[in-house]
């Protein structure tokens, strides 16, 4: 069955079209991403910026056309942190209904976490102790999730793994703390402190112990644009290569070095990097500091990087509903 999933996030709007059989993705036809910055100003105003909303709906219109071209049999759209926070979220919901003829889903933090966990782990080789901890750094929030590797789709969705969502992300922290280009030492310290405090609080809510490493020695997997961009930069790629990024290992020391490098660069210098997606250059430094904070709070030595994420989890959830 050919299906499509869309992820309307705080920073980006993304599309996945894939063929699914027996609850597994068998062929990926297209995976697209456009930085639309839907969450611009939402942390402060609790409302969508009209231009950001218009950009997002325009991209969704393009995605609707792509779905028609590929003759998809079902579409599922999930909206996350910015939409949860926006008082005028109905403007997005009404626009989606008009463009796509479907009911968009505004995922709660735990629902977002479950979809991210499923997307990151559905084809992950099962680690020796059978446990995985996934973290998803978005524009508005960061999700922390832990559970067994290799669990069937239905089990993950019916009995979601332990998860927490905290309100720190690349866009939110940039808007809260950054006004200079490049970041000042005080701004770096403020972003780092905010991120570490939120991550530590989230870790404690999950019953994990800050500074004690991954819970139960679980394999730690990082997903989403901040993580993959930092990975591509650390690998020295001249062009973004998802095959090189997917399932690569990133050490905490490399993450800290890359975060420091990004914080010291101007926005123009970051935009000129060949692997930098247009529109991410002004928030990637804060995102890298959130990634560093995850490693510092959990005392991680390394993480595994995944190209598959919430998009895949949303699509697999749709496949289950449709019996694919």
C-alpha positions as CSV (number, residue, x, y, z in Angstrom):
1,X,0.0,0.0,0.0
2,X,1.4,3.4,-0.9
3,X,1.0,5.9,1.9
4,X,2.1,9.4,2.8
5,X,2.9,11.1,6.1
6,X,3.5,14.8,6.8
7,X,5.2,16.3,9.9
8,X,4.4,20.0,10.6
9,X,7.0,21.0,13.1
10,X,8.1,24.2,14.7
11,X,10.9,24.7,12.2
12,X,10.2,22.4,9.3
13,X,7.4,20.9,7.3
14,X,8.2,17.4,5.9
15,X,6.8,14.7,3.6
16,X,7.4,11.0,3.3
17,X,5.8,8.9,0.6
18,X,6.5,5.2,0.9
19,X,5.2,1.7,0.1
20,X,4.3,-0.4,3.1
21,X,3.7,-4.2,3.4
22,X,3.2,-6.3,6.5
23,X,3.7,-3.3,8.7
24,X,7.1,-2.5,7.3
25,X,8.3,0.3,4.9
26,X,9.5,-1.6,1.8
27,X,10.3,1.3,-0.5
28,X,10.8,5.0,0.1
29,X,9.6,7.1,-2.9
30,X,10.3,10.6,-1.6
31,X,11.4,12.3,1.6
32,X,11.2,16.1,1.5
33,X,11.8,18.9,3.9
34,X,11.2,22.7,3.8
35,X,12.1,25.1,6.6
36,X,8.8,27.0,7.1
37,X,9.4,28.2,10.7
38,X,5.8,27.8,11.7
39,X,6.8,28.3,15.3
40,X,8.2,31.8,14.8
41,X,7.3,33.8,17.8
42,X,5.0,31.2,19.2
43,X,7.0,30.8,22.5
44,X,6.3,34.5,23.2
45,X,2.9,35.2,21.6
46,X,1.3,31.8,21.7
47,X,0.0,32.5,18.1
48,X,1.1,31.6,14.6
49,X,2.8,34.4,12.7
50,X,0.6,35.0,9.6
51,X,3.5,34.8,7.1
52,X,4.8,31.6,8.7
53,X,1.4,30.0,8.6
54,X,1.0,31.0,4.9
55,X,4.4,29.5,4.1
56,X,3.5,26.3,5.8
57,X,0.2,26.0,4.0
58,X,1.8,26.7,0.7
59,X,4.3,23.9,1.2
60,X,1.4,21.5,2.3
61,X,-0.3,22.4,-1.0
62,X,2.8,21.3,-2.9
63,X,2.9,18.1,-0.9
64,X,-0.8,17.4,-1.7
65,X,0.1,17.7,-5.4
66,X,3.0,15.2,-4.8
67,X,0.6,12.8,-3.2
68,X,-1.7,12.9,-6.2
69,X,1.3,12.3,-8.6
70,X,2.3,9.2,-6.6
71,X,-1.3,8.0,-6.3
72,X,-1.1,7.5,-2.5
73,X,-3.9,5.6,-0.9
74,X,-3.8,7.3,2.4
75,X,-2.3,10.5,4.0
76,X,-1.7,11.3,7.7
77,X,-0.6,14.7,8.9
78,X,0.9,15.2,12.4
79,X,1.5,18.6,13.9
80,X,3.7,19.0,17.0
81,X,5.1,21.5,19.5
82,X,4.3,24.9,17.8
83,X,0.7,23.8,17.0
84,X,0.2,22.5,20.6
85,X,1.1,25.9,21.9
86,X,-0.7,28.2,19.4
87,X,-4.0,29.6,20.4
88,X,-5.0,30.1,16.7
89,X,-4.2,26.5,15.7
90,X,-7.6,26.2,14.1
91,X,-6.3,28.3,11.2
92,X,-3.8,25.6,10.4
93,X,-6.3,22.8,11.0
94,X,-8.8,24.5,8.6
95,X,-6.2,25.0,6.0
96,X,-5.1,21.4,6.1
97,X,-8.7,20.2,5.8
98,X,-9.2,22.4,2.7
99,X,-5.9,21.5,1.0
100,X,-5.7,17.8,1.8
101,X,-9.3,16.8,2.7
102,X,-8.1,15.1,5.9
103,X,-8.2,15.8,9.6
104,X,-4.8,16.8,10.9
105,X,-3.6,15.3,14.2
106,X,-2.1,17.6,16.8
107,X,0.0,15.2,18.7
108,X,0.5,15.5,22.5
109,X,4.1,15.3,23.8
110,X,3.8,11.6,24.6
111,X,2.1,10.8,21.3
112,X,5.0,12.6,19.5
113,X,7.5,10.7,21.5
114,X,5.9,7.3,20.7
115,X,5.9,8.1,17.0
116,X,9.5,9.2,17.1
117,X,10.5,6.1,19.0
118,X,8.7,3.9,16.5
119,X,10.2,5.7,13.5
120,X,13.7,5.5,15.0
121,X,13.6,1.8,16.0
122,X,11.4,-0.1,13.5
123,X,14.4,-1.3,11.5
124,X,17.1,-0.9,14.1
125,X,19.2,-3.9,14.8
126,X,18.4,-5.1,18.3
127,X,21.2,-4.1,20.7
128,X,22.7,-6.7,23.1
129,X,20.5,-5.7,26.1
130,X,17.4,-5.2,24.0
131,X,16.8,-1.6,25.2
132,X,16.8,1.7,23.3
133,X,16.6,5.3,24.4
134,X,15.6,7.8,21.7
135,X,15.8,11.5,21.9
136,X,14.2,13.8,19.3
137,X,15.4,17.5,19.2
138,X,12.8,19.6,17.4
139,X,12.4,23.4,17.0
140,X,10.1,23.8,20.0
141,X,10.5,20.7,22.1
142,X,12.7,17.7,22.8
143,X,11.3,14.2,23.5
144,X,13.1,11.6,25.5
145,X,11.8,8.0,25.2
146,X,13.0,4.6,26.4
147,X,11.7,1.1,25.6
148,X,12.5,-2.3,24.2
149,X,14.0,-2.6,20.7
150,X,12.2,-4.6,18.0
151,X,8.7,-4.2,19.5
152,X,5.9,-4.6,16.9
153,X,4.2,-1.5,15.6
154,X,1.0,-2.3,17.4
155,X,2.7,-2.8,20.7
156,X,4.5,0.5,20.5
157,X,1.3,2.4,19.7
158,X,-1.0,0.6,22.1
159,X,1.5,0.6,25.0
160,X,3.7,3.6,24.4
161,X,7.2,3.5,25.9
162,X,8.1,5.7,28.8
163,X,8.5,9.2,27.5
164,X,8.7,12.9,28.4
165,X,8.5,16.1,26.3
166,X,10.3,19.2,27.4
167,X,9.9,22.7,26.0
168,X,13.5,23.3,24.7
169,X,14.3,23.2,21.0
170,X,16.4,25.0,18.5
171,X,13.9,27.7,17.6
172,X,12.5,28.2,21.1
173,X,15.9,28.7,22.7
174,X,17.2,30.9,19.9
175,X,14.2,33.2,20.4
176,X,14.5,33.2,24.1
177,X,18.2,33.9,24.4
178,X,20.0,34.9,21.2
179,X,20.2,38.4,19.8
180,X,23.8,38.7,18.6
181,X,25.6,37.2,15.6
182,X,27.6,35.2,16.4
183,X,26.4,34.2,19.9
184,X,28.1,35.9,22.8
185,X,29.5,33.9,25.7
186,X,26.6,34.9,27.8
187,X,24.1,33.8,25.2
188,X,25.8,30.4,24.9
189,X,25.8,30.0,28.7
190,X,22.1,31.0,28.8
191,X,21.0,28.5,26.1
192,X,23.2,25.8,27.7
193,X,21.8,26.4,31.2
194,X,18.1,26.5,29.9
195,X,18.6,23.3,27.9
196,X,20.4,21.4,30.7
197,X,17.8,22.3,33.3
198,X,15.0,21.2,31.1
199,X,16.6,18.0,30.1
200,X,17.6,17.2,33.7
201,X,14.0,17.7,34.8
202,X,12.8,15.5,32.0
203,X,15.3,12.8,32.9
204,X,14.2,12.8,36.5
205,X,10.5,12.7,35.5
206,X,11.3,9.5,33.7
207,X,12.9,8.0,36.8
208,X,16.4,8.1,35.2
209,X,19.4,9.4,37.1
210,X,21.3,12.4,35.7
211,X,25.0,11.6,35.2
212,X,24.4,7.9,35.4
213,X,24.5,7.2,31.6
214,X,21.7,5.7,29.5
215,X,19.0,3.9,31.5
216,X,19.9,0.2,31.9
217,X,22.8,0.6,29.4
218,X,20.4,1.2,26.6
219,X,21.6,2.1,23.1
220,X,21.0,5.9,22.7
221,X,19.6,7.0,19.3
222,X,19.3,10.7,18.3
223,X,16.9,11.8,15.5
224,X,15.7,14.9,13.6
225,X,17.3,17.8,11.8
226,X,19.6,19.2,14.5
227,X,21.2,15.8,15.1
228,X,21.6,14.9,11.4
229,X,23.0,18.3,10.5
230,X,25.5,18.2,13.4
231,X,26.5,14.7,12.2
232,X,27.0,15.7,8.6
233,X,29.1,18.7,9.7
234,X,31.2,16.5,12.0
235,X,31.7,14.0,9.2
236,X,33.0,16.8,6.9
237,X,30.5,16.0,4.2
238,X,30.7,18.3,1.1
239,X,27.1,17.4,0.3
240,X,24.4,15.9,2.6
241,X,24.4,12.1,2.3
242,X,21.7,10.4,4.3
243,X,23.4,7.0,3.8
244,X,26.5,8.3,5.5
245,X,24.5,9.9,8.3
246,X,22.1,7.0,9.0
247,X,23.3,4.6,11.8
248,X,26.6,6.5,12.2
249,X,28.1,7.0,15.6
250,X,28.7,10.5,17.1
251,X,30.9,10.9,20.2
252,X,30.0,13.4,22.9
253,X,33.4,15.0,22.4
254,X,32.7,15.6,18.7
255,X,29.3,17.0,19.6
256,X,30.8,19.5,22.0
257,X,33.5,20.5,19.5
258,X,30.9,21.0,16.7
259,X,28.5,23.0,19.0
260,X,31.4,25.3,19.9
261,X,32.3,25.7,16.2
262,X,28.7,26.6,15.3
263,X,28.3,29.1,18.2
264,X,31.5,30.9,17.0
265,X,30.3,31.2,13.4
266,X,28.1,34.0,12.0
267,X,24.7,33.1,10.5
268,X,26.2,33.8,7.0
269,X,29.1,31.5,7.6
270,X,26.7,28.7,8.7
271,X,24.5,29.3,5.7
272,X,27.5,28.8,3.4
273,X,28.2,25.3,4.8
274,X,27.4,22.9,2.0
275,X,25.4,20.6,4.3
276,X,23.3,23.3,5.9
277,X,19.6,23.2,4.9
278,X,18.4,26.7,4.0
279,X,16.6,28.2,7.0
280,X,18.3,26.2,9.7
281,X,21.4,28.3,9.8
282,X,20.1,30.8,12.4
283,X,18.9,28.1,14.9
284,X,21.4,25.3,14.5
285,X,23.8,26.6,17.2
286,X,21.1,26.5,19.9
287,X,20.0,23.1,18.6
288,X,23.6,21.8,18.9
289,X,23.7,23.1,22.5
290,X,20.5,21.1,23.2
291,X,22.3,18.0,21.8
292,X,25.3,18.7,23.9
293,X,23.0,19.1,26.9
294,X,21.5,15.7,26.4
295,X,25.0,14.1,26.4
296,X,26.1,16.1,29.4
297,X,23.0,15.4,31.5
298,X,23.1,11.7,30.8
299,X,26.9,11.5,30.8
300,X,26.9,9.8,27.4
301,X,30.0,8.9,25.6
302,X,28.4,8.5,22.2
303,X,25.1,8.3,20.4
304,X,23.7,6.5,17.3
305,X,22.2,8.8,14.6
306,X,19.1,7.9,12.7
307,X,17.7,9.3,9.5
308,X,14.3,7.6,10.3
309,X,12.2,9.5,12.8
310,X,8.7,10.7,13.5
311,X,7.8,10.8,9.8
312,X,8.3,7.0,9.6
313,X,6.5,6.5,12.9
314,X,3.5,8.5,11.7
315,X,3.4,6.6,8.4
316,X,3.6,3.2,10.2
317,X,0.8,4.2,12.4
318,X,-1.3,5.0,9.4
319,X,-0.4,1.7,7.8
320,X,-1.6,-0.1,10.9
321,X,-4.9,1.7,10.8
322,X,-5.4,0.8,7.1
323,X,-4.3,-2.8,7.5
324,X,-1.2,-2.5,5.4
